Amino acid sequence: MQIDTSWTLFLDRDGVINNEIKDGYVLSWDMFHFADGVLEALPALAAKFGHIVMVTNQRCIGRGLLTVDGLNAIHANMLEQITQHGGRIDKIYFCPDIDNDSPCRKPNNGMALQAKADFPDIDFSKAVMVGNTLSDMNFAKNMGMYTVFIPSTQPHQPIPHPLMDSRYNSLLDFSRIIQ
């Protein structure tokens, strides 16, 4: 895949950037654990993509389990670690809503449109979404993005699949094929 700085990378968080907590949520920094290879992958991806944004459903806020300030504290620590390792995430978008019909909740396109408003040069036909659920893949396909599936939480998801353009075991594995 030929990528240059006119491309945008969209990243899911839980199951891609950090280890997902099965049937639970990351509610504090001590519960956040980077997935293997992420801190190595992000500098390589930062060198290739013009924009890197994270799009994450955070239903735990709508359920009253975590505050926005609490989420921002987790993300501040995450970004500090990523930056210290030479990587970057330019902006984080999250949806706190419980309702699946919320316009910002993936697979709906609200967070993609927020990113486009903040970065008007985003071209969705030159964007890659890396996620670990069919909801992530559907979000990307709805906007015309290339999809990369990480089977961290759904290892038995059959491939080929119409929503998946490619599948890699980790963000690090994906970062190694970018030219």
N, CA, C and O of each residue as an XYZ file, in Angstrom:
716
protein
N       0.838     -1.170      0.000
C       0.000      0.000      0.000
C       0.890      1.243      0.000
O       1.743      1.399      0.873
N       0.694      2.104     -0.959
C       1.475      3.336     -1.076
C       0.778      4.449     -0.302
O      -0.299      4.901     -0.692
N       1.379      4.882      0.774
C       0.815      5.920      1.640
C       1.770      7.109      1.618
O       2.989      6.942      1.619
N       1.195      8.314      1.597
C       2.007      9.514      1.773
C       1.270     10.446      2.732
O       0.217     10.094      3.263
N       1.822     11.621      2.947
C       1.274     12.506      3.974
C      -0.072     13.122      3.599
O      -0.647     13.867      4.393
N      -0.582     12.825      2.404
C      -1.943     13.273      2.077
C      -2.994     12.304      2.629
O      -4.194     12.555      2.517
N      -2.542     11.203      3.221
C      -3.439     10.189      3.780
C      -3.690     10.448      5.266
O      -2.876     11.065      5.953
N      -4.836      9.960      5.743
C      -5.223     10.059      7.150
C      -5.410      8.656      7.710
O      -5.972      7.778      7.055
N      -4.932      8.465      8.924
C      -5.112      7.203      9.634
C      -6.123      7.409     10.753
O      -5.932      8.257     11.625
N      -7.197      6.633     10.725
C      -8.186      6.599     11.794
C      -7.917      5.342     12.619
O      -7.774      4.252     12.065
N      -7.848      5.490     13.915
C      -7.579      4.370     14.817
C      -8.689      4.230     15.843
O      -9.109      5.211     16.457
N      -9.158      3.011     16.021
C      -9.999      2.702     17.170
C      -9.063      2.639     18.376
O      -7.848      2.533     18.204
N      -9.600      2.701     19.578
C      -8.736      2.627     20.762
C      -8.710      1.220     21.353
O      -7.723      0.500     21.209
N      -9.800      0.831     22.019
C      -9.807     -0.439     22.749
C      -9.684     -1.614     21.783
O     -10.504     -1.777     20.879
N      -8.653     -2.428     21.985
C      -8.421     -3.573     21.114
C      -7.451     -3.284     19.981
O      -7.020     -4.201     19.281
N      -7.100     -1.998     19.794
C      -6.113     -1.613     18.774
C      -4.929     -0.918     19.445
O      -3.788     -1.362     19.312
N      -5.202      0.172     20.166
C      -4.156      0.922     20.872
C      -3.854      0.264     22.218
O      -2.694      0.125     22.605
N      -4.887     -0.128     22.908
C      -4.724     -0.751     24.222
C      -5.480     -2.077     24.256
O      -6.355     -2.339     23.430
N      -5.120     -2.894     25.225
C      -5.818     -4.157     25.414
C      -7.229     -3.875     25.895
O      -7.440     -3.142     26.861
N      -8.187     -4.467     25.206
C      -9.582     -4.288     25.587
C      -9.882     -5.126     26.825
O      -9.359     -6.229     26.982
N     -10.723     -4.596     27.696
C     -11.164     -5.330     28.882
C     -12.461     -6.033     28.518
O     -13.476     -5.388     28.256
N     -12.422     -7.349     28.503
C     -13.595     -8.120     28.099
C     -14.769     -7.824     29.023
O     -14.653     -7.913     30.245
N     -15.898     -7.472     28.420
C     -17.124     -7.158     29.158
C     -16.918     -6.058     30.205
O     -17.581     -6.045     31.242
N     -15.997     -5.141     29.921
C     -15.739     -4.056     30.861
C     -15.157     -2.849     30.153
O     -15.137     -2.783     28.924
N     -14.689     -1.905     30.931
C     -14.181     -0.644     30.411
C     -12.871     -0.272     31.088
O     -12.615     -0.663     32.227
N     -12.050      0.480     30.380
C     -10.873      1.101     30.969
C     -11.378      2.345     31.690
O     -11.800      3.309     31.051
N     -11.336      2.324     33.016
C     -11.912      3.404     33.815
C     -10.860      4.250     34.522
O     -11.198      5.240     35.169
N      -9.607      3.877     34.408
C      -8.520      4.652     35.024
C      -7.220      4.308     34.301
O      -7.131      3.304     33.594
N      -6.216      5.160     34.493
C      -4.942      4.949     33.807
C      -4.314      3.608     34.184
O      -3.682      2.971     33.341
N      -4.475      3.171     35.423
C      -3.861      1.898     35.813
C      -4.543      0.692     35.159
O      -4.021     -0.421     35.222
N      -5.694      0.905     34.539
C      -6.368     -0.172     33.804
C      -6.002     -0.158     32.312
O      -6.359     -1.077     31.575
N      -5.296      0.878     31.877
C      -4.924      1.047     30.477
C      -3.577      0.373     30.244
O      -2.587      0.692     30.902
N      -3.554     -0.567     29.294
C      -2.310     -1.260     28.953
C      -2.175     -1.261     27.438
O      -3.023     -1.798     26.726
N      -1.088     -0.646     26.952
C      -0.868     -0.622     25.514
C      -0.815     -2.041     24.955
O      -0.244     -2.939     25.574
N      -1.411     -2.236     23.790
C      -1.312     -3.515     23.094
C       0.138     -3.696     22.650
O       0.853     -2.722     22.416
N       0.557     -4.940     22.540
C       1.933     -5.243     22.144
C       2.279     -4.557     20.829
O       1.545     -4.653     19.845
N       3.413     -3.862     20.834
C       3.941     -3.266     19.616
C       3.401     -1.900     19.250
O       3.907     -1.279     18.315
N       2.384     -1.405     19.957
C       1.759     -0.125     19.583
C       2.751      1.029     19.686
O       2.820      1.868     18.788
N       3.518      1.079     20.769
C       4.455      2.189     20.951
C       5.590      2.135     19.926
O       6.237      3.152     19.675
N       5.836      0.993     19.344
C       6.800      0.857     18.246
C       6.149      1.215     16.910
O       6.793      1.801     16.039
N       4.884      0.864     16.752
C       4.186      1.090     15.477
C       3.892      2.565     15.225
O       4.031      3.034     14.095
N       3.489      3.299     16.251
C       3.014      4.671     16.041
C       4.066      5.620     15.462
O       3.704      6.453     14.631
N       5.338      5.550     15.844
C       6.316      6.425     15.175
C       6.436      6.136     13.677
O       6.554      7.059     12.872
N       6.404      4.872     13.311
C       6.482      4.515     11.883
C       5.253      5.031     11.133
O       5.374      5.525     10.013
N       4.087      4.919     11.738
C       2.859      5.407     11.110
C       2.845      6.933     11.055
O       2.356      7.517     10.087
N       3.382      7.581     12.096
C       3.435      9.052     12.129
C       4.303      9.599     11.001
O       4.059     10.696     10.499
N       5.299      8.845     10.613
C       6.179      9.288      9.528
C       5.498      9.208      8.169
O       5.936      9.858      7.220
N       4.440      8.426      8.062
C       3.793      8.193      6.770
C       2.491      8.957      6.582
O       2.220      9.461      5.492
N       1.684      9.048      7.631
C       0.352      9.643      7.515
C       0.377     11.117      7.901
O       1.022     11.503      8.875
N      -0.333     11.937      7.126
C      -0.432     13.360      7.423
C      -1.213     13.643      8.691
O      -0.837     14.510      9.479
N      -2.302     12.910      8.887
C      -3.114     13.050     10.097
C      -3.314     11.667     10.704
O      -3.494     10.680      9.990
N      -3.279     11.612     12.029
C      -3.640     10.395     12.761
C      -4.661     10.814     13.799
O      -4.383     11.651     14.658
N      -5.855     10.221     13.713
C      -6.916     10.531     14.661
C      -7.453      9.250     15.276
O      -7.455      8.190     14.651
N      -7.899      9.372     16.497
C      -8.499      8.234     17.176
C      -9.995      8.484     17.276
O     -10.429      9.585     17.614
N     -10.781      7.451     16.978
C     -12.241      7.511     17.067
C     -12.686      6.352     17.949
O     -12.465      5.187     17.618
N     -13.313      6.680     19.071
C     -13.599      5.638     20.047
C     -14.974      5.827     20.685
O     -15.306      6.909     21.169
N     -15.753      4.775     20.678
C     -17.014      4.754     21.416
C     -16.670      4.577     22.894
O     -15.922      3.670     23.259
N     -17.214      5.440     23.731
C     -16.957      5.358     25.176
C     -18.278      5.408     25.933
O     -18.582      6.365     26.645
N     -19.047      4.348     25.752
C     -20.367      4.211     26.370
C     -20.291      4.288     27.897
O     -21.282      4.613     28.552
N     -19.116      3.989     28.464
C     -18.954      4.022     29.921
C     -19.282      5.396     30.495
O     -19.704      5.496     31.648
N     -19.097      6.454     29.714
C     -19.435      7.804     30.185
C     -20.955      7.951     30.288
O     -21.474      8.422     31.300
N     -21.655      7.546     29.242
C     -23.112      7.609     29.248
C     -23.733      6.754     30.340
O     -24.826      7.042     30.827
N     -23.028      5.707     30.714
C     -23.522      4.828     31.787
C     -23.133      5.316     33.176
O     -23.480      4.686     34.175
N     -22.418      6.432     33.245
C     -22.046      7.001     34.530
C     -20.893      6.306     35.219
O     -20.689      6.500     36.418
N     -20.130      5.498     34.491
C     -19.009      4.767     35.078
C     -17.707      5.560     35.037
O     -16.767      5.263     35.775
N     -17.659      6.582     34.159
C     -16.463      7.388     33.973
C     -16.915      8.784     33.566
O     -17.898      8.937     32.841
N     -16.205      9.792     34.028
C     -16.513     11.168     33.631
C     -15.685     11.542     32.406
O     -14.709     10.869     32.074
N     -16.080     12.608     31.745
C     -15.288     13.121     30.622
C     -13.899     13.515     31.120
O     -12.904     13.261     30.441
N     -13.823     14.128     32.289
C     -12.515     14.481     32.851
C     -11.660     13.243     33.096
O     -10.451     13.257     32.864
N     -12.295     12.177     33.565
C     -11.568     10.925     33.776
C     -11.034     10.355     32.469
O      -9.896      9.890     32.405
N     -11.863     10.394     31.424
C     -11.423      9.919     30.111
C     -10.287     10.787     29.588
O      -9.305     10.275     29.050
N     -10.420     12.111     29.745
C      -9.367     13.014     29.284
C      -8.051     12.756     30.012
O      -6.984     12.881     29.412
N      -8.110     12.400     31.290
C      -6.890     12.084     32.050
C      -6.232     10.816     31.505
O      -5.011     10.766     31.356
N      -7.031      9.796     31.209
C      -6.491      8.569     30.609
C      -5.820      8.904     29.283
O      -4.707      8.457     29.009
N      -6.510      9.697     28.462
C      -5.973     10.036     27.141
C      -4.724     10.912     27.246
O      -3.814     10.774     26.429
N      -4.662     11.801     28.226
C      -3.461     12.627     28.408
C      -2.250     11.753     28.721
O      -1.168     11.962     28.173
N      -2.437     10.773     29.605
C      -1.345      9.840     29.923
C      -0.961      9.010     28.705
O       0.222      8.792     28.448
N      -1.955      8.549     27.957
C      -1.705      7.758     26.751
C      -0.892      8.574     25.745
O       0.104      8.092     25.204
N      -1.325      9.815     25.501
C      -0.624     10.668     24.533
C       0.800     10.980     24.982
O       1.712     11.048     24.157
N       0.990     11.166     26.270
C       2.335     11.424     26.788
C       3.267     10.246     26.485
O       4.399     10.437     26.038
N       2.782      9.043     26.731
C       3.591      7.851     26.444
C       3.876      7.717     24.945
O       4.999      7.411     24.546
N       2.860      7.948     24.128
C       3.020      7.847     22.676
C       4.049      8.853     22.184
O       4.918      8.515     21.380
N       3.953     10.102     22.669
C       4.889     11.159     22.268
C       6.309     10.832     22.725
O       7.264     11.035     21.975
N       6.451     10.331     23.940
C       7.785      9.973     24.455
C       8.448      8.899     23.600
O       9.675      8.810     23.550
N       7.640      8.085     22.930
C       8.172      7.030     22.072
C       8.285      7.461     20.605
O       8.612      6.648     19.740
N       8.014      8.736     20.331
C       8.191      9.254     18.978
C       6.974      9.153     18.081
O       7.074      9.392     16.878
N       5.827      8.802     18.644
C       4.605      8.701     17.851
C       3.721      9.912     18.081
O       4.098     10.835     18.803
N       2.553      9.910     17.471
C       1.614     11.000     17.681
C       0.202     10.551     17.342
O      -0.010      9.664     16.514
N      -0.742     11.178     17.994
C      -2.155     11.143     17.610
C      -2.578     12.600     17.613
O      -2.478     13.276     18.637
N      -3.047     13.084     16.481
C      -3.320     14.507     16.325
C      -4.583     14.964     17.043
O      -4.649     16.098     17.517
N      -5.567     14.107     17.126
C      -6.827     14.485     17.786
C      -7.561     13.206     18.175
O      -7.476     12.188     17.488
N      -8.282     13.283     19.291
C      -9.071     12.157     19.773
C     -10.541     12.561     19.744
O     -10.923     13.612     20.258
N     -11.349     11.713     19.140
C     -12.798     11.902     19.119
C     -13.412     10.736     19.865
O     -13.020      9.585     19.671
N     -14.380     11.041     20.725
C     -15.046      9.964     21.448
C     -16.538     10.225     21.476
O     -16.992     11.369     21.420
N     -17.290      9.141     21.565
C     -18.735      9.234     21.669
C     -19.146      8.636     23.009
O     -18.947      7.444     23.243
N     -19.723      9.459     23.896
C     -20.118      8.971     25.210
C     -21.514      8.359     25.242
O     -21.942      7.841     26.273
N     -22.215      8.418     24.132
C     -23.633      8.069     24.112
C     -23.882      6.571     24.266
O     -23.088      5.739     23.827
N     -25.001      6.257     24.899
C     -25.428      4.871     25.096
C     -26.179      4.357     23.877
O     -26.024      3.198     23.491
N     -26.985      5.206     23.276
C     -27.888      4.828     22.195
C     -27.120      4.505     20.913
O     -26.333      5.322     20.435
N     -27.350      3.321     20.361
C     -26.693      2.912     19.116
C     -27.058      3.814     17.942
O     -26.326      3.867     16.954
N     -28.179      4.523     18.038
C     -28.594      5.416     16.957
C     -27.942      6.792     17.041
O     -28.171      7.631     16.170
N     -27.141      7.037     18.064
C     -26.462      8.328     18.183
C     -25.631      8.587     16.934
O     -24.929      7.691     16.465
N     -25.699      9.799     16.388
C     -24.940     10.091     15.165
C     -23.426      9.989     15.346
O     -22.704      9.794     14.368
N     -22.935     10.115     16.577
C     -21.482     10.032     16.761
C     -21.008      8.615     17.077
O     -19.807      8.349     17.040
N     -21.916      7.716     17.383
C     -21.506      6.374     17.775
C     -21.230      5.515     16.546
O     -22.093      5.359     15.681
N     -20.012      4.955     16.474
C     -19.709      4.067     15.353
C     -20.694      2.899     15.350
O     -21.000      2.364     16.415
N     -21.192      2.494     14.197
C     -20.715      2.775     12.841
C     -21.239      4.057     12.207
O     -20.942      4.318     11.041
N     -22.009      4.866     12.932
C     -22.465      6.140     12.362
C     -21.269      7.062     12.163
O     -20.220      6.859     12.773
N     -21.421      8.072     11.314
C     -20.261      8.800     10.815
C     -19.933     10.112     11.523
O     -19.113     10.885     11.027
N     -20.554     10.378     12.668
C     -20.348     11.654     13.344
C     -18.903     11.980     13.657
O     -18.473     13.115     13.450
N     -18.135     11.011     14.152
C     -16.740     11.295     14.502
C     -15.899     11.540     13.247
O     -14.964     12.339     13.286
N     -16.211     10.872     12.145
C     -15.502     11.127     10.888
C     -15.773     12.547     10.409
O     -14.868     13.230      9.930
N     -17.011     12.986     10.540
C     -17.366     14.344     10.119
C     -16.732     15.392     11.029
O     -16.360     16.469     10.563
N     -16.606     15.089     12.326
C     -15.906     16.004     13.240
C     -14.439     16.142     12.822
O     -13.885     17.241     12.817
N     -13.827     15.019     12.476
C     -12.420     15.052     12.035
C     -12.276     15.881     10.765
O     -11.344     16.676     10.646
N     -13.179     15.704      9.829
C     -13.144     16.465      8.576
C     -13.324     17.962      8.851
O     -12.695     18.787      8.189
N     -14.168     18.318      9.810
C     -14.352     19.728     10.165
C     -13.068     20.320     10.756
O     -12.731     21.473     10.486
N     -12.361     19.535     11.555
C     -11.117     20.001     12.170
C      -9.936     19.981     11.202
O      -9.027     20.807     11.294
N      -9.964     19.034     10.280
C      -8.888     18.868      9.293
C      -9.524     18.829      7.903
O      -9.716     17.747      7.349
N      -9.853     19.990      7.330
C     -10.605     20.021      6.069
C      -9.924     19.305      4.897
O     -10.580     18.958      3.914
N      -8.616     19.086      5.000
C      -7.908     18.404      3.912
C      -8.070     16.881      3.948
O      -7.555     16.191      3.068
N      -8.771     16.350      4.941
C      -9.006     14.899      4.963
C      -9.813     14.507      3.739
O     -10.852     15.094      3.436
N      -9.306     13.500      3.049
C      -9.974     12.898      1.890
C     -10.260     11.455      2.294
O      -9.338     10.654      2.445
N     -11.537     11.126      2.469
C     -11.871      9.786      2.968
C     -11.452      8.681      2.004
O     -11.287      7.534      2.419
N     -11.278      9.009      0.727
C     -10.791      7.993     -0.212
C      -9.288      7.756     -0.035
O      -8.726      6.821     -0.605
N      -8.646      8.617      0.763
C      -7.234      8.450      1.104
C      -7.111      8.365      2.619
O      -6.305      9.052      3.246
N      -7.943      7.494      3.179
C      -7.951      7.289      4.626
C      -8.015      5.797      4.917
O      -8.613      5.022      4.171
N      -7.386      5.418      6.018
C      -7.366      4.032      6.476
C      -7.944      4.011      7.882
O      -7.582      4.833      8.724
N      -8.842      3.071      8.128
C      -9.386      2.856      9.467
C      -8.873      1.530      9.989
O      -9.055      0.497      9.344
N      -8.235      1.545     11.148
C      -7.780      0.324     11.800
C      -8.670      0.098     13.011
O      -8.723      0.928     13.918
N      -9.363     -1.027     13.020
C     -10.262     -1.331     14.121
C     -10.344     -2.824     14.381
O      -9.783     -3.634     13.643
N     -11.055     -3.170     15.444
C     -11.144     -4.578     15.841
C     -12.572     -5.110     15.879
O     -12.822     -6.193     16.408
N     -13.521     -4.337     15.310
C     -14.908     -4.800     15.275
C     -15.508     -4.535     13.905
O     -14.999     -3.720     13.134
N     -16.592     -5.230     13.614
C     -17.306     -4.966     12.368
C     -17.914     -3.576     12.383
O     -18.097     -2.977     11.323
N     -18.232     -3.050     13.556
C     -18.727     -1.680     13.667
C     -17.670     -0.695     13.159
O     -18.004      0.250     12.444
N     -16.402     -0.905     13.520
C     -15.311     -0.061     13.021
C     -15.202     -0.155     11.502
O     -15.024      0.850     10.813
N     -15.311     -1.377     10.997
C     -15.192     -1.592      9.550
C     -16.362     -0.928      8.816
O     -16.183     -0.330      7.755
N     -17.542     -1.041      9.386
C     -18.733     -0.435      8.788
C     -18.619      1.093      8.790
O     -18.957      1.744      7.801
N     -18.147      1.658      9.890
C     -17.893      3.098     10.002
C     -17.010      3.565      8.842
O     -17.305      4.559      8.178
N     -15.933      2.833      8.617
C     -14.984      3.212      7.564
C     -15.598      3.070      6.179
O     -15.464      3.965      5.344
N     -16.262      1.964      5.935
C     -16.867      1.736      4.612
C     -17.937      2.780      4.316
O     -18.089      3.200      3.169
N     -18.691      3.208      5.351
C     -19.703      4.246      5.164
C     -19.096      5.541      4.644
O     -19.776      6.333      3.991
N     -17.818      5.758      4.933
C     -17.137      6.987      4.520
C     -16.182      6.762      3.344
O     -15.507      7.698      2.914
N     -16.117      5.550      2.828
C     -15.244      5.268      1.684
C     -13.787      5.039      2.033
O     -12.912      5.192      1.182
N     -13.518      4.673      3.288
C     -12.139      4.428      3.723
C     -11.709      2.995      3.434
O     -12.538      2.107      3.235
N     -10.396      2.791      3.414
C      -9.788      1.462      3.365
C      -9.831      0.906      4.785
O      -9.561      1.634      5.740
N     -10.167     -0.373      4.935
C     -10.315     -0.949      6.271
C      -9.237     -1.980      6.582
O      -8.865     -2.803      5.746
N      -8.753     -1.903      7.815
C      -7.776     -2.857      8.341
C      -8.368     -3.430      9.627
O      -8.646     -2.702     10.579
N      -8.552     -4.739      9.632
C      -9.140     -5.422     10.791
C      -8.036     -6.035     11.639
O      -7.173     -6.749     11.129
N      -8.071     -5.750     12.941
C      -7.173     -6.358     13.929
C      -8.028     -7.334     14.748
O      -8.952     -6.903     15.437
N      -7.738     -8.634     14.685
C      -8.616     -9.615     15.341
C      -8.357     -9.802     16.841
O      -8.475    -10.913     17.358
N      -8.006     -8.728     17.531
C      -7.623     -8.830     18.943
C      -8.733     -9.375     19.826
O      -8.469    -10.142     20.752
N      -9.966     -8.989     19.550
C     -11.080     -9.439     20.387
C     -12.044    -10.344     19.638
O     -12.950    -10.922     20.238
N     -11.855    -10.470     18.329
C     -12.711    -11.332     17.510
C     -11.837    -12.188     16.589
O     -11.916    -12.075     15.366
N     -10.995    -13.053     17.192
C     -10.027    -13.804     16.385
C     -10.661    -14.783     15.398
O     -10.011    -15.201     14.439
N     -11.909    -15.147     15.621
C     -12.543    -16.130     14.737
C     -13.415    -15.471     13.673
O     -14.153    -16.152     12.961
N     -13.330    -14.151     13.566
C     -14.105    -13.445     12.539
C     -13.637    -13.938     11.162
O     -12.457    -13.814     10.832
N     -14.552    -14.494     10.360
C     -14.135    -15.061      9.079
C     -13.623    -13.994      8.108
O     -14.119    -12.868      8.066
N     -12.631    -14.385      7.344
C     -12.106    -13.553      6.275
C     -11.918    -14.458      5.068
O     -11.491    -15.597      5.261
N     -12.199    -14.050      3.857
C     -12.555    -12.677      3.510
C     -13.928    -12.276      4.026
O     -14.811    -13.105      4.247
N     -14.065    -10.970      4.208
C     -15.310    -10.377      4.668
C     -15.520     -9.101      3.867
O     -14.562     -8.366      3.631
N     -16.750     -8.818      3.443
C     -16.969     -7.646      2.585
C     -16.609     -6.304      3.229
O     -16.379     -5.328      2.515
N     -16.555     -6.238      4.552
C     -16.206     -4.982      5.208
C     -14.706     -4.822      5.448
O     -14.245     -3.737      5.804
N     -13.938     -5.907      5.252
C     -12.503     -5.879      5.551
C     -11.690     -5.885      4.264
O     -11.801     -6.793      3.440
N     -10.869     -4.847      4.113
C      -9.947     -4.837      2.971
C      -8.693     -5.633      3.285
O      -8.109     -6.252      2.396
N      -8.276     -5.622      4.544
C      -7.124     -6.423      4.949
C      -7.222     -6.728      6.434
O      -8.017     -6.139      7.166
N      -6.393     -7.662      6.849
C      -6.402     -8.115      8.244
C      -4.956     -8.325      8.683
O      -4.178     -8.995      8.004
N      -4.615     -7.750      9.815
C      -3.280     -7.906     10.402
C      -3.465     -8.251     11.866
O      -4.459     -7.860     12.478
N      -2.515     -8.979     12.430
C      -2.649     -9.410     13.815
C      -2.487     -8.278     14.811
O      -2.938     -8.385     15.952
N      -1.840     -7.182     14.387
C      -1.606     -6.067     15.312
C      -1.349     -4.796     14.522
O      -1.125     -4.829     13.312
N      -1.386     -3.673     15.231
C      -1.044     -2.401     14.613
C       0.414     -2.418     14.152
O       0.742     -1.828     13.122
N       1.281     -3.080     14.895
C       2.683     -3.191     14.505
C       2.814     -3.939     13.179
O       3.562     -3.507     12.302
N       2.106     -5.043     13.021
C       2.162     -5.781     11.762
C       1.692     -4.901     10.597
O       2.293     -4.928      9.523
N       0.628     -4.126     10.801
C       0.143     -3.220      9.768
C       1.204     -2.160      9.455
O       1.441     -1.846      8.288
N       1.838     -1.612     10.488
C       2.825     -0.536     10.272
C       4.002     -1.024      9.426
O       4.643     -0.229      8.738
N       4.282     -2.297      9.473
C       5.430     -2.843      8.742
C       5.196     -2.973      7.241
O       6.153     -3.139      6.485
N       3.948     -2.902      6.797
C       3.684     -3.038      5.354
C       3.488     -1.681      4.665
O       3.391     -1.613      3.440
N       3.431     -0.612      5.450
C       3.226      0.722      4.889
C       4.533      1.176      4.230
O       5.609      1.104      4.824
N       4.406      1.638      2.998
C       5.601      2.101      2.258
C       5.536      3.569      1.978
O       6.451      4.123      1.369
